[in-house]
């Protein structure tokens, strides 16, 4: 009976395609094969995602499985992790394909932070915040953020100091979570967080493999919606090898951001530049050379930050 065997053959073929795609990618082929193997229309996939608390449009899902777009934002990466469960795939299988694809594209830029490291750090950050029972949205809107990064005599990232001006957008906010992502090879257990002004250090969590450290900074008072607050803290690092860039990611649009990178007089770079990215997976743009001042520093100022990444890179040779 040929009609009886056809579905079985089709199922075997679909499963084989899925196994192959999960091993070698690319991401969009694996996602398409997984959806086909489970026999789910995109509307049902979207419905399942909402049950995981993730909102993704059917159009975005379609673009992802066609390869027209890649999941990039934290919300999209949470969706990918949920899809692994919904589609009954091995944990990290789709996330790994996203990271592998970026590593292949950026292999020549091994000195910079890769998409793989940023994806892994995003997942780790969510877990660490979960341990602290703190949502990604801390209830604060950034009005101003001035940051100074110090590079030491051995070209290492010695540490950074941050001065924040924030406004609460809901009642009861009493803390800020500082996040530090060290350079490759860093040792988070040897880092230290210092509360410098209008805050005190609370719980600290870290993850060795990704170099992520998170620390609570308590205000000592509960803010009401609309209240503003100023505080300052520092992260002491100096645990990795030569540093080549510093990046800062932003979710929602915010206020002014200023970044200064200050170099030790015995470790001055050959050249420095600023850059922007729409996301970790997007190409870098907005490159602009930054002249080193007589005080051995460079800086950038964003009058009003947009969602994405801003950074300063430098060359030692």
N, C-alpha and C positions, 0 to 999 in steps of 0.2 A: 504494500500500500504506500505509494510514493507520498501521498499527502500527509500520512502519519509521521513519516520520518523527517520531513522538511523542517518543522519547527525545531527538532532536536539538533539537526545539522546547523541550522541558523544560530541556535543558542551556543553550540560549541564554537562556532566561528567567532561570534561576538565575544565570548569569554576569552578566546585565544588572542583576539585583537586587544582586549583590555589588559591582559597580562603583559603583552609586548609593550604596549604604550606606557604602562606603569613602570616598566623596567627602563625604558629608554626615552620616553617622552615623545614629542614635547608636551607641555602642560595641556594645551587646548585639545590635542588629540586624545590624551588620557581622560580628560573630563568628558569629552563627547562619547568616548567608548564606554565610560562608566555609566553615564546616563542611559545610553542605549542598552547596556547589559541589564539594567534594572527595569527597563521598559517604562520609565517615568517621563511624562510630558513636562515641559519647563514650568508650566503653571503649578504642577504638583510639587516640583522641586522647590519653587518659591514658597509654597504653602508650608512645606516642611521646615524651611529656613526660618519662617516667622515663629514657628514653635520653639526654635532655639534662640529667639530674641534677636534675630539678625534680619535686617531689611535690605533686600537686593531685588531690583526690578527684573522682570522677564527679559527685557531688552539687554540688560547687562549680562545676564546668564548666557543669552544667545551670542553676544559679542565674545564672551570668554571662550565658549566652545568652538567658535569660528577662528579664534586667534586674532580677531580684530582689536581686542583690548586685553590688557592683563590686570588682574587684581593687584591693587597697589596700596590703597589706604588701609589703615588698621581695621576698619569695619569690613572691608573686602577680604582681608586676610582672615578675620574671624569667620567670615562666610565660608572660605575655603576649608578651614578646619572643621566646620560643621558639615560641609559636603562630604568630607571623608567618612563621617559617621553615617550620614543619611544614605550614602551610596555604598556603604559597607566595604570601605577600602581600608587598607592598613594605615595606621596612624602616621602622619607626616608624609604620606606618599605623594600627595599633590603639592604640598608646601615644598617638598624637596625638589620637585621638578621645576617649580618657579625659581628656586635658588640656583639650581644647576644651570638653568638657561642664562641667568645673569652672570654666573661665574665664567661661563664660556665667552660671553660678550666682553667681560671686563678683565680677562686673564692678563692682559698687558698692563693693567693698572692694579697689580696685586698689592701695591703699597697703600692704596686707598681702601676705605671701608666698602666691602662688596654688598650687593643686594642680599646675598645669603646671610651675612652677619646681621644686617638690619632686620630681615625677616625673623631670624632666630631670636634676636633681641626683643622684637615686638611680642612674640609668644611668651618669652621669659618674663617680660615686664608685666604682662597680664596676669601671669601666675603669681608673681611677687606681690602685686597689688591685691590679688585675691587673698593671699595669706594675711595681708594687713586689713582686709575687709574695706578697701578703699576703691571707689569707682574710678574709671579713667577720667571722667569729668569731675574734677574736684570742686566744682561750684564757684570757680574763680575765673574772671576775665582779665587778661593781661592788658594793662594800660601802658606799661613801660618795663623793659628788661634790659639792663646794661650788664654786660658780661666781659670779664677780663681773663684771658688764658695766658699762663706763664710757661714758656719753654726753657728748660734748664740747660746747663753747660754741656750735657751729653746728648742734646737734641731731644730729650724726653719731655713729655707733658708733665710738668711739675704739679700743676693744679689749676684751679679756676676759682674765681669769685663772682657771685651773682647778686645783683641788686634788683629787687622786684617791686613794682607798683601794681597792685591788683585791685579789682572791685568784685565783691561778692554778688552773684546773680541768684542766690537763694539764701534763706535764713539758716543760721546754725553752723556756718563754715568756721572751723577753728584751727585748720592746719593746711599745710602745703606739702606735697610730696616731691622732694628733689630727686632727680634721676641723673645718674652719671654713667656714661658708656665709655669705658676706657679703651685705649688703643690695643690692637692685637697683642697678646702675650702679657697683658697686665695681670695684676694680682689684687682683686677686690678686697681680700681679707687684710691687706696691708694699707688700704686707703683709709682716710678719716674724713668725717663731715664735721664742720665747725659752724655753729650758730653764732653769727657775729652781731646781729642787731634785730631787736623786736621779735625774737623767736628763740626756741630751745629745741635741741635735738631729741627726738623720740626713738621709736623702733627703727632698726636698720636691717635690710635684707640684701643679700647679694647672690650672684650666680657666677661661678668661676669660669665656666666654658665660654660664656659670651662677654664677660667683663662688665656686666650690668650691676649697678648698685642703686638701691632706692633708700631714702631716709625720710622719715616724718620730721617736719618742722612745725612745732606747736606755737600758736600765736599767744596763748594765755588768755584769750577772750573769744567769744562767739560773735561772728559778724552777722549783721542783718543784711538782707538784700539791698544793694545800693551802697553799702559801706565800702570805703577804700582802706587799703592797708599797705604799709611799706615794711620790707624786711630784707635782710642781707645774710648770706651764708657763703661758705667756701668748701670746696672739696680738695683734699690733699691727695695727690696721686704719686707720680714719679716712679711707677712700678713697671713700665714697659720700655721698649726700645725706642729708636728714633721716631718722632711723630712727624707726620707730613700734612695733616689737615685737621681742621676742627669744623664740625657741622652741627647745626641746630635745626631740629624739625619742629614745625608748627602745625597744629590741627586747624581749629577755627581761626579766622582772621583776628588780628589783635592790634595792639598799639605799636609804639616805637620799640625797635630792637637795635641795640648797638653792640658790636663785638669788637674787642681789641685783643690782638695777639702780641705779646711782648716777649722778645727773644733775649737770652743771656748774651752778654757781649762776646763771649768765647764761642758762641754757636749762632752765627748770623747766616740766614739763608741767602742763596744767590738771587732769588726772585720770589715774589708773592702775588697772589691773585685772589679775587673773590669769584664766587659762582653761585648759581641758583639751580634748583631742580623742582619740577612739579611733584615728583615723588622719587622714592629710592630707585624705582625701575626706569624712570625717565632719563633721557640724555641731559647732560649738564648744559646750561646756557648762561647768558649774562656774564660771561667771563670778562673781567676787567683787571688790568695790572694794578697793583698797589705798591707805591714806593715806600721803602723803609725810611722811617724818620730818624732824626738825630738821636732820638730816645730808644732806638732799636725796636720800634713797634709799627704795626699797621692796624687799620681798623676799617669797619664798614658801618653804615647807619641805614636802617630801613625805617622810614617815617611811619609806615603802617604795614605790618607783615601780612602776608597772605598765606594760605595753606600751602605747605610744601617745605622745602629745605633751603637754607642759606648757609654758606660756609666760606672759609678762607683756606686756601691751600698754599704750599710753599715747596720750593725745590732746594735741596741741599747742594747739589752739584750742577 
